[in-house]
């Protein structure tokens, strides 16, 4: 069992951590959630039936852990204020390794996309992160979310449309500031 766990860990740890960072946008919380995912994996590794890939199974667990985390928060407003404040979070990072927040600061357009994801639903955000950031196929995304491929496509389409609308509004506001 230990060697199977080590294999999962070595193969997917970085992608798992990155996924959770994008979901919760807090390094410490993401690290805690990664540990929770691994505890769940250890407890259920022997019952893994292989009906999906290990990657799909692992990301499905991670998504459920993230959703459970959000449910535990007192309110959506508090969650946004606590976890999506760019100004404070950047100052608290002390590790030399770049995390998604630091990378997006380097590219203003990506920063706007990253912030725009906050205004999407959790489902839209999950699909966009899995499809475009984690580069998963529609089928892999459907397997992770437990959805049909058509639901993934619809959610992706609506999420991308909403993200485009958000970015268009943001660029309109920035353009009017300069006038």
Secondary structure by P-SEA (a helix, b strand, c coil): caaaaaaaaaacaaaaaaaaaaacccaaaaaaaaaaaaaaaaaccccccccccaaaaaaaaaaaaaaaaaaacccaaaaaaccccaaaaaaacccccccaaaaaaacaaaaaaaaaaaaccaaaaaaaaacccccccaaaaaaaacccaaaaaaaaaaaaaaaaaaaaaaaaaaaaaac
